[in-house]
Amino acid sequence: MKLPEGADVGKAIDNAMVAIENANAGLNDVLPRGYSKVEAPLLQSMLRLFAPLPRTLSGDAFGLIYEYFLSSFAMAEGRLGGEFFTPQSIVRLIVEVIEPFHGKVFDPACGSGGMFVHCAKFVNRHRGSPTRDLSVYGQEQKEVTVPIGKMNLARHGLSGDIRQANSYYEDPHKAAGTFDFVMANPPFNVNGIDKAKLEGQSARFPYGLPKPDNGNYIWINLFASSLNDTGRAGFVMANSASDARSSEAEIRRRLIEDRIVDVMMAISPNFFYSVTLPVTLWFLDKAKRTTDRADKVLFIDARSTFRQVDRAHRDFRPEQLELLANIVRLYRGEAPETVDGSDERMKELFPDGAYVDVAGRCKVATIAEIEAQGWSLNPGRYVGTDAGDEDDGDFMERLAALHAEFSTLSTEADTLRRKVDAAVRGILDG
């Protein structure tokens, strides 16, 4: 804003981008250029708008602004937006369960880098230093998304190594057995993967390749194999993977018998911009092999736990998210956290302060019980139902959500009927 009258504002902004990159090694050749092509009055107006912000904002305000625009853009783009952005409440839940206090974090489908950012926030909340305690490594297939991830890291003061790579075929980080934590929201049910290129890579796919033309269990192999001997993983997966048959069921059996599947959590529909179907969060823990949890898996049914944001989207209230993470903490013998207001509900569900199975919400199953269910990892098979486990607030929220879903389906049905009517009339009139 201190440029002399008549100065080339666009060129000045381009020069500023170069200066920022020079001061941040991770942003080399990442920031946009070409502002000289934008009309000067528009650039001046934008500069006047943003100029006061450094003096009026504090803390991670710019990071929050960046996340807000990513979230808004992803919501507007729908399916395409879901390819690079995972909703914050889902990411934070994954982080709270895997607890990345320090170590090397890997996301082989990292998109805009949100998983890394929330790991840093977790460390901050627990009085640590993300820059000292975390090292982050990412892979992203789409070239246009890699700069978004790098800028997101820089905006939150993180240094990381994000590379463009197709994680099915490429392994730039030599991931097998390397990482303390793996987090991901991979694309679901991908077909057309050339499995011939993957054969013989037992280090990357130790549990075997699936026969169906579906990438879900290729991803699961990658997540599990990237962990070191004490590593934890948390990732989003299509519900169908929990009950998939044939060769996929065999891979699932091997994972379970290897004692690394720790927690399975069912999530309700409409949390994601890319899919409206419910999903399952998988949590692996290689360190559990030496604990009393070795022959057990915790199943949580969180499908009735959500806040209805609008007609088509849901998230978790802070106390809901904290409650779900606390169930896992009790199961592991850890102390619960109650800074977000889950203490009252925790006392209702676990009055003695220790984990117990709660009908309709959580159940610890043994490997023998899972084998009896055909090696299914579907929480609904184990948790059961409890019609009395709802307070009035929960009921009203679910009622509103069901009504919103009914309204959406009704609108879609009306639209489809009009299209069918028009098509039929066109045939009859033709």
C-alpha positions in Angstrom: 0.0 0.0 0.0 3.1 2.2 0.1 3.7 2.0 -3.6 4.2 5.3 -5.5 1.3 6.4 -7.7 1.4 4.8 -11.1 3.5 1.8 -9.9 2.8 -1.6 -11.4 0.8 -3.3 -8.6 0.7 -6.6 -10.3 4.5 -6.8 -10.7 4.9 -5.7 -7.0 2.7 -8.6 -5.9 4.6 -11.1 -8.1 7.9 -9.8 -6.5 6.4 -10.3 -3.1 5.5 -13.9 -4.0 9.1 -14.5 -4.9 10.3 -13.0 -1.6 8.0 -15.2 0.4 9.2 -18.3 -1.5 12.8 -17.3 -0.8 12.1 -17.1 2.9 10.3 -20.4 2.9 12.1 -23.3 1.3 9.0 -25.5 1.2 7.2 -23.0 -1.0 9.8 -23.0 -3.8 8.0 -22.5 -7.2 4.6 -23.0 -5.4 3.0 -19.5 -5.1 1.0 -18.1 -8.0 2.3 -15.5 -10.4 0.8 -13.4 -13.2 -0.8 -10.7 -11.1 0.3 -8.1 -13.8 -2.5 -9.5 -15.9 -5.1 -8.5 -13.3 -6.7 -5.0 -13.5 -4.9 -2.6 -11.1 -8.0 -1.2 -9.5 -9.1 -4.7 -8.5 -5.7 -5.5 -7.0 -5.6 -2.2 -5.1 -9.1 -2.8 -3.7 -8.0 -6.3 -2.5 -4.8 -4.9 -0.9 -6.9 -2.3 1.0 -9.1 -5.0 2.2 -6.3 -7.3 3.5 -3.8 -4.6 4.6 -5.2 -4.2 8.2 -5.3 -7.9 8.9 -1.7 -8.4 10.2 -2.4 -5.6 12.8 -5.8 -6.9 13.9 -5.4 -10.7 13.9 -3.4 -12.9 16.2 -2.5 -16.5 16.8 -3.4 -18.9 14.0 -6.0 -16.5 12.5 -4.5 -16.7 9.0 -4.5 -20.5 9.2 -8.1 -20.5 10.2 -9.0 -18.2 7.2 -7.1 -20.5 4.9 -9.1 -23.5 6.2 -12.3 -21.6 5.9 -11.7 -20.9 2.2 -10.6 -24.5 1.6 -13.8 -25.8 3.3 -16.1 -23.4 1.5 -14.5 -24.2 -1.8 -14.8 -27.9 -1.2 -18.4 -27.6 -0.2 -19.2 -25.6 -3.3 -17.3 -28.1 -5.5 -19.1 -31.2 -4.0 -17.5 -34.4 -5.2 -14.4 -32.7 -6.7 -13.9 -30.7 -3.5 -13.9 -33.9 -1.5 -10.9 -35.1 -3.4 -8.6 -32.6 -1.7 -10.4 -31.7 1.5 -11.5 -33.8 4.4 -14.0 -32.2 6.8 -12.3 -30.9 10.0 -14.4 -32.8 12.5 -13.4 -36.1 10.9 -9.8 -35.2 10.7 -9.7 -34.1 14.3 -11.4 -37.3 15.5 -8.8 -39.4 13.7 -6.0 -37.3 15.3 -7.6 -37.6 18.8 -7.6 -41.4 18.5 -4.1 -41.9 17.1 -2.6 -39.3 19.4 0.4 -38.1 17.4 2.3 -36.4 20.2 5.6 -36.7 18.3 7.1 -38.6 15.4 6.9 -39.0 11.7 3.5 -38.6 10.1 2.6 -39.9 6.6 -0.4 -39.3 4.4 -0.2 -41.0 1.0 -3.3 -39.3 -0.3 -2.7 -35.9 1.4 -4.8 -33.5 -0.7 -4.6 -30.1 0.9 -2.6 -31.3 3.9 -5.4 -31.0 6.5 -4.3 -34.1 8.4 -0.9 -32.6 9.0 -2.4 -29.3 10.2 -4.6 -31.0 12.8 -1.7 -33.1 14.0 0.1 -29.8 14.7 -3.0 -28.4 16.5 -3.1 -31.6 18.6 0.5 -31.1 19.7 -0.2 -27.5 20.5 -3.2 -28.4 22.6 -0.9 -30.7 24.6 1.7 -28.1 25.2 4.2 -29.5 22.6 6.0 -27.9 19.7 4.9 -29.1 16.2 8.0 -27.8 14.5 10.1 -29.8 17.0 8.0 -32.8 17.6 6.5 -33.6 14.2 8.0 -34.5 10.7 5.3 -34.7 8.0 5.5 -36.6 4.7 2.8 -36.6 2.0 2.0 -37.9 -1.5 -0.6 -36.4 -3.8 -1.4 -37.6 -7.3 -2.8 -34.3 -8.7 -0.3 -31.7 -9.6 -2.6 -28.8 -9.0 -3.3 -29.9 -5.4 0.3 -30.2 -4.2 0.8 -26.4 -4.0 -2.4 -26.1 -1.9 -1.0 -28.6 0.6 2.4 -26.9 0.7 0.8 -23.5 1.3 -1.4 -25.0 4.0 1.7 -26.3 5.8 3.5 -23.0 5.5 0.5 -21.1 6.7 0.5 -23.1 9.9 4.3 -23.0 10.4 5.0 -26.6 9.4 7.8 -27.8 7.3 7.1 -31.0 5.4 7.9 -33.1 2.4 4.9 -33.3 0.1 5.6 -34.9 -3.3 3.5 -35.5 -6.4 3.2 -39.2 -6.8 0.7 -42.0 -7.6 0.7 -43.9 -4.4 -0.4 -47.2 -6.0 2.8 -47.4 -8.1 5.2 -44.9 -6.7 6.9 -44.9 -3.3 9.1 -41.7 -3.1 9.3 -41.8 0.7 10.3 -45.5 1.0 7.4 -45.9 3.3 7.5 -49.6 4.3 8.0 -49.8 8.1 9.0 -46.2 8.3 6.3 -44.1 10.0 5.0 -43.5 13.5 1.6 -42.4 12.3 -0.4 -42.8 9.0 -3.5 -40.8 8.3 -5.5 -40.7 5.1 -8.9 -40.2 3.4 -8.2 -42.1 0.2 -10.5 -42.3 -2.8 -13.0 -45.1 -2.4 -13.7 -48.1 -4.7 -11.2 -47.1 -7.3 -11.0 -49.4 -10.3 -8.6 -49.8 -13.2 -5.5 -50.2 -11.0 -2.9 -52.2 -12.8 -2.2 -54.9 -10.2 0.4 -56.5 -12.3 2.6 -53.6 -11.5 2.2 -54.3 -7.8 2.9 -58.0 -7.7 6.1 -59.0 -5.9 6.1 -56.0 -3.6 5.5 -57.9 -0.4 6.9 -55.1 1.7 4.2 -52.7 0.5 1.4 -55.2 0.2 2.2 -57.8 3.0 -1.4 -59.0 3.4 -1.9 -59.8 -0.3 -3.6 -58.1 -3.3 -7.3 -58.3 -3.8 -8.7 -60.1 -6.8 -11.7 -57.7 -7.4 -11.1 -54.5 -9.5 -11.3 -52.3 -6.4 -8.5 -50.3 -4.7 -9.8 -50.3 -1.1 -7.6 -53.2 0.2 -4.7 -51.9 -1.8 -4.9 -48.7 0.3 -5.4 -50.6 3.5 -2.2 -52.6 2.7 -0.3 -49.4 2.1 -1.4 -47.8 5.4 -0.6 -50.9 7.5 2.8 -51.6 5.8 3.9 -47.9 6.2 3.8 -48.2 10.0 6.9 -49.0 12.1 6.6 -51.6 14.9 4.8 -49.2 17.3 3.0 -47.1 14.7 -0.7 -46.2 14.6 -2.9 -45.5 11.6 -6.3 -43.8 11.2 -8.1 -43.6 7.9 -11.5 -43.2 6.2 -12.8 -46.2 4.3 -16.0 -47.1 2.4 -18.4 -49.2 4.6 -18.3 -52.0 2.0 -14.7 -52.8 3.0 -15.8 -53.9 6.4 -17.8 -56.8 5.0 -16.2 -57.4 1.6 -16.1 -61.1 0.6 -13.7 -63.5 -1.0 -10.0 -62.4 -1.4 -10.8 -59.1 0.5 -12.2 -61.1 3.4 -8.9 -63.1 3.4 -6.9 -59.9 3.6 -9.1 -58.7 6.4 -8.6 -62.0 8.3 -4.8 -61.6 8.0 -4.9 -58.1 9.3 -7.1 -59.2 12.3 -4.9 -62.2 13.1 -1.8 -60.0 12.9 -3.3 -58.2 15.9 -3.0 -54.7 14.5 -6.7 -53.7 14.0 -7.5 -51.7 17.1 -10.7 -49.7 16.7 -13.5 -49.6 14.1 -15.9 -46.6 14.1 -19.1 -46.3 12.0 -19.9 -42.7 11.0 -23.3 -41.4 9.8 -24.0 -40.2 6.2 -23.4 -36.6 5.0 -20.1 -35.9 6.7 -18.2 -35.7 3.4 -18.6 -33.4 0.4 -17.7 -36.2 -2.0 -20.0 -39.0 -0.8 -23.3 -38.9 1.1 -23.1 -42.5 2.2 -22.0 -43.5 5.7 -18.3 -44.4 6.1 -16.1 -46.3 8.6 -13.0 -45.0 10.3 -10.3 -47.7 10.7 -7.6 -47.5 13.4 -4.6 -49.7 13.4 -2.1 -50.0 16.2 1.0 -52.3 15.9 2.0 -51.6 19.5 -1.2 -53.3 20.8 0.3 -56.7 20.1 2.2 -56.5 23.4 -0.8 -55.3 25.4 -3.9 -56.9 26.9 -5.8 -55.5 23.8 -3.9 -57.9 21.5 -6.8 -60.3 20.9 -9.5 -57.6 21.0 -11.1 -54.9 18.8 -13.2 -52.0 19.9 -16.3 -51.3 17.8 -18.0 -47.9 18.1 -21.3 -47.1 16.4 -21.3 -43.3 16.0 -24.0 -43.2 13.3 -26.5 -41.4 15.6 -23.8 -38.9 16.9 -23.7 -35.7 14.8 -24.8 -32.1 14.5 -26.9 -31.2 11.5 -25.1 -28.2 9.9 -27.5 -27.8 7.0 -29.8 -29.9 5.0 -27.0 -31.8 3.3 -24.0 -31.7 5.8 -23.2 -32.9 9.3 -20.3 -32.6 11.7 -19.6 -33.3 15.4 -20.2 -30.9 18.2 -16.9 -30.6 20.3 -18.4 -32.5 23.2 -19.5 -35.3 20.8 -16.1 -35.6 19.3 -14.5 -35.6 22.7 -16.8 -38.4 23.9 -16.0 -40.7 21.0 -12.2 -40.1 21.6 -12.7 -40.8 25.3 -14.3 -44.1 24.7 -11.1 -45.1 22.9 -9.0 -43.7 25.7 -10.9 -45.7 28.4 -10.5 -48.9 26.2 -6.8 -48.3 26.1 -6.6 -47.6 29.9 -5.9 -43.9 29.3 -7.3 -40.9 31.2 -10.3 -39.2 29.5 -10.2 -35.5 28.5 -13.2 -33.3 29.3 -12.1 -29.8 28.2 -14.9 -29.7 25.6 -17.8 -30.6 27.9 -18.1 -34.4 27.6 -17.8 -35.0 31.3 -21.5 -35.3 32.1 -22.2 -37.8 29.3 -19.1 -39.7 30.3 -20.4 -40.1 33.9 -23.7 -41.4 32.5 -22.1 -44.0 30.2 -19.1 -45.0 32.3 -20.0 -44.2 36.0 -17.0 -46.0 37.4 -14.6 -44.2 35.1 -13.6 -47.4 33.4 -14.5 -48.8 30.0 -17.6 -51.0 29.8 -19.6 -52.2 26.7 -22.6 -49.9 26.1 -25.4 -51.3 24.0 -26.0 -49.3 20.9 -22.7 -47.4 21.3 -19.6 -49.5 21.9 -18.5 -53.1 22.2 -15.1 -54.9 22.7 -15.1 -58.1 20.7 -12.5 -60.9 20.8 -10.9 -62.3 17.7 -12.9 -65.5 18.3 -16.1 -63.4 18.2 -15.0 -61.7 15.0 -14.1 -65.0 13.3 -17.6 -66.2 14.2 -19.0 -63.2 12.3 -17.1 -64.2 9.1 -14.2 -61.8 9.9 -16.6 -58.8 9.6 -15.4 -55.5 10.9 -18.8 -53.8 10.7 -19.5 -52.2 14.0 -23.3 -52.7 13.6 -22.8 -56.5 13.9 -21.3 -56.2 17.4 -22.7 -53.1 19.1 -26.4 -53.8 18.8 -29.1 -51.2 19.6 -30.4 -49.4 22.6 -33.6 -47.4 22.0 -33.2 -45.8 25.5 -29.8 -44.3 24.8 -30.9 -40.9 23.6 -31.7 -37.7 25.4 -34.3 -35.2 24.2 -31.6 -33.1 22.5 -30.2 -36.1 20.6 -33.8 -37.1 19.5 -34.7 -33.6 18.2 -31.4 -33.3 16.3 -31.9 -36.7 14.7 -35.5 -35.9 13.9 -34.4 -32.7 12.2 -31.7 -34.6 10.3 -34.2 -37.2 9.1 -36.6 -34.6 8.0 -33.8 -32.8 6.1 -32.9 -36.0 4.4 -36.5 -36.8 3.6 -36.8 -33.3 2.0 -33.7 -33.8 0.0 -34.9 -37.1 -1.3 -38.3 -35.7 -2.1 -36.7 -32.8 -4.1 -34.5 -35.3 -6.0 -37.6 -37.5 -6.7 -39.5 -34.5 -8.1 -36.6 -33.5 -10.3 -36.3 -37.1 -11.6 -40.0 -37.3 -12.3 -40.0 -34.1 -14.3 -37.1 -35.4 -16.4 -38.8 -38.7 -17.0 -42.1 -36.9 -17.9 -40.2 -34.7 -20.3 -38.4 -37.7 -21.9 -41.7 -39.6 -22.3 -43.5 -36.6 -23.8 -40.6 -36.2 -26.2 -41.0 -39.8 -27.4 -44.8 -39.5 -27.7 -44.7 -36.2 -29.5 -41.9 -37.4 -31.8 
